[in-house]
Amino acid sequence: MVAVTAFAITLTAAPAAHASPSTGDLTKQIDKASNQLEVIVESYNAMNISLKKTQDEQKKLAASLAPAKAALTAASAQVDTIAVTSYKQGRVVPMSALLGGDQTGLMDRMSYLDQISRANQRDIDTYTETTQTYAERQVALKATEAKQSAQFKELTARKKKIESDIKKLKAMRTAAYGRASETGKAYSGKIPSVSGSAGVAVRFAYNAIGSSYGYGDAGPSSYDCSGLTMAAWSAAGKSLPHNARAQWGVVAHISRSDLKAGDLVFYNSLAHVGIYVGNNRIIDAPRQGEPVDERSINRGMPIYGYGRVT
């Protein structure tokens, strides 16, 4: 299960809208709260990934139970046949068989008894192994279902907190700027010419400019930070997880001097990510209330590192 770190957004009562010297203080509060919220959003995305993996495990385990049950039924029937045969014929031991009749077919009788013994033992071993496999899968399925239930409960709690914090942020933004969200405009400038799959990802990012921020979203009309980079590279045929930290785990790490358009820039201890478009510029989904846009690579957050999708 993904480790959870609690983040509290402390929101104080907002002063009257446009009350000039306190508007600056309120803007600082909004910036701080927005950055904290993004950390929570990315932890929500990480939990979503974990839940999906657990659900996949659950489906595989559930699917494996049917053939395991069929194998167990077959093995049980075979062992039952051995037991019934032994009961009807009486317990035949090698010595009594060897003592019966003349010595002409002694070697044949010994070989036959050995084959019966080995065949029966294989059936018994199969029954034992199949029973154990079936029992283990039942236990694993039960544990997976419990894990999924706990993850879903935590995910729901996280979602409620995010939505509560967004509501407070909107109230703060309205108090400071007279509106809850910035209005985004589609990009109308020239898109840099970049070859290959990186070019597809860059063009996607430019075309997403103006889209609103939406936590847990990966398009087509709203994105969070890792949702945008995931969608951009998905358009280029590459799969990325919907979480900045998880994306860092699957890209090739490079230096700043090696940066090329299409590479990813990670910020704020892997709580934020954007796509590099050249000339020290990135495109990212910044935070709640602000649309996708192009901006300086030095966007006011500490840079954690740089990654290339391969």
Phi, psi and omega in degrees: 000143183291133178294142185246131174247131183276134177235128180251134175257113181267114182244120180267167180300133183278137176287174181300147182301138176060027178276094195300336164275345186280347178298322178297318178295321180294322177298320178297320178297319180296315179301313181296313181296322180295317179295320178294321180297322181296325177298318179294319179299316180291328175290327175297316179297320179295319178295323178299317178299315181297319179296318180296321178296318179296319178296322177295318178299318181298316180297317180296317180295316180298319180293328182283344183291324182299306178295327178294321178294319179297317179295322179294319179299315180295316180294322179296318180298320181294318179293322177299319179298317178299316182295316180296317180298317179298321181293317182290321187268349186084159184285114181263118180253152182307320185295316181294324178292322182289329182281341182280144176074187181274182185270357185302315184259027184303312183294322179296317182293321179297316180296318181296315179297321180296319179296317178299314181299314181292320179297315179297319182294322177300316180297319180293318178297318178300316179300314181298313181294318182294320177299316180295316180299314181297316181296319180296320181290326175297316179296316180297319180296317179298318179294321179294320179296321178293319179297316180298318180298317180294319180295319180296320179297317180292320179298318179297318179296319179296318180299317179298319180294316179301313182295325176294317180293323178297319179300317179294319180298319179298320178296320179294318181294322178297319179295323184276319189242356180083007179205155184276334183218153173282145178269126181268147178240140179296149180287133181239002181275189180277130178273129180303143179275113181232132184276164173071197182295329178298324179296322178296316181296319180294316179297321178300315182298318178296320180290342179274350180303135182099342178294150182281162176276134176216120184295136181078003185263146176226040177098179003275350183244350178214152185214153159256181191299309182285337176293323179292311181295323177297313182293320181298315182280337173295322177298334180268007176087015180244140183260127175234147176287158183270067178188133184298315180296318179294325177295320177301327182286345183245355179265162174279130182277132184229171178267166180297325181292341180267359185303134174229158178304134182103340177290163180255142177244125184254140185230168164050054179053043177068028176262357181210150179211146176222170180253129182283135182238010179099164178054040179057037179236148175230165168239131179212165170265102195291304183182172181306129178093351181235134184281166173301135181202167175267140181203176179295147177298331177270079191266015178094002175246146176295131179281130180271319181174184186230143182222150179242130178282125184244000000 
